[in-house]
């Protein structure tokens, strides 16, 4: 299986909360990231969390980490049409290259 | 402060040709990484350069190569192009090659091989 897995699509209504899920396989993952890619653009780092944390909140974004289950989620509160994009989960590990390994991305579609 | 600049934005090549893509990192950034993004494989790491040295390499054939210049600008080259090389090639730069340092991505070069 892949190192980082995400569902490919998520559709939500404007104003609702979005939850994008991700699972990873390497228990030595140290940093876990969420990136956003808008059409025609590169990747933008939204937030990251250390593996010794359970939760991180930044305005409308909440990241939850379940290290035991190797499960990461990104919750976007009050989702707006401008949040429509592809969201990538990524992990990097200590003791080696810092280069993050990416999931295939979840396309978030926000409809009115 | 200018962001990461990739040129060209779009490119069409035929099979068997070679191509060179360019990436200018943010001023002061010394680490440059390259990724290939395709619908089927997602984001795949190609290589990373730091102070003109290739420090990390992904699982790509030798047709894919790169280099970094003393001003930190980087180029990647793909020789003997195949249809499967059609992809968005993304470059990312960071201040240092370190997990604590955010990587900033360019808009990418869309390569189409026909």
Interface residues (C-beta under 8 A of the other chain):
Chain A: X30 X31 X40 X41 X42 X43 X44 X45 X88 X92 X94 X97 X98 X99 X100 X101 X102 X103 X104 X105
Chain B: X4 X33 X35 X41 X42 X43 X45 X48 X55 X56 X90 X92 X97 X98 X99 X102 X103 X104 X105 X106 X107 X108
